[in-house]
Every structure is written in C-alpha cells, then in structure tokens.
Amino acid sequence: MPEKKRVPPWERAQLSFTLAERRRLRKVEENERPGKARLLDLEENRKRLAEIRKHFCPDCQRYIQSDQLPKEERKIGEEQGFCKCARNAPKP
C-alpha cells in the first residue's frame, strides 16, 4: 500500500491562504456585481451568440463566407477555413 506523502505545514498554510483569498475575491465580486447585472450579461451574450449563429454552417460548424461577416469573424474564418458545403458554396 503506498504511503501518503506528508505535506509540510508551510505548504498547507500557503494553500489555505490561497483558497481563502479566492473566496474573499469571489465575495467582493459578487457584492460589486449583483445578480441583475449578471442576468444582463447573460442576455447580451445570448444576443451575440444568436448573431454569430446566423453566419455559421450547421453541418460543418464553420463560418459561411459572406461580405456581411464582421472583421473578427472573417479573420477566424480565414484561419479555420470557410464552409465548403454545396448549399453554402459562393455563387460565381
């Protein structure tokens, strides 16, 4: 049976301090940003996701090449490759 490695007290103290610091920071953040603000953030993210999905191919999960794509999304599409599905192929 493997022996349990003994953790030095200073490492335990450091870990305890780190966890307490995270809890404190989380509590401060929750006090600064009440739940309503988070709901507004979620709603804003839902709208942005819906906008992105308009330019996304449901089959191959790539951007559909279009002049309407915002600059950031066009850059991602160029890096990852645009959709080449038959129904989304650019018309000559």
C-alpha positions, -999 to +999 in steps of 0.1 A: +000+000+000+016+034-010+023+057+018+006+091+019+031+118+012+034+142+041+026+178+032+048+203+050+029+227+072+040+258+053+026+243+021-007+236+038-007+272+052+000+286+017-028+265+001-052+275+029-043+312+023-047+309-014-082+293-011-093+319+014-081+347-009-101+332-038-132+331-015-127+367-005-122+379-041-153+360-052-174+375-024-161+410-032-170+405-069-205+393-060-210+424-039-198+447-066-219+430-094-253+420-081-273+392-099-292+416-121-260+427-138-251+391-144-285+385-160-280+414-183-246+400-193-262+366-200-288+383-222-262+402-240-242+370-246-273+352-259-279+380-284-242+379-296-244+341-299-276+343-320-259+369-343-228+346-347-250+316-355-265+334-384-231+332-402-224+296-391-230+264-411-250+239-390-234+210-409-197+216-408-196+241-379-176+267-400-183+303-410-202+308-442-181+332-464-200+364-468-195+401-471-217+406-440-192+389-417-176+413-391-139+417-393-131+395-362-153+366-375-139+369-410-104+366-396-114+334-377-130+320-408-098+326-428-077+309-401-100+279-397-113+277-433-147+287-445-176+263-451-174+243-483-208+226-482-226+226-515-256+246-503-233+274-489-208+275-517-202+310-530-220+316-563-199+328-592 
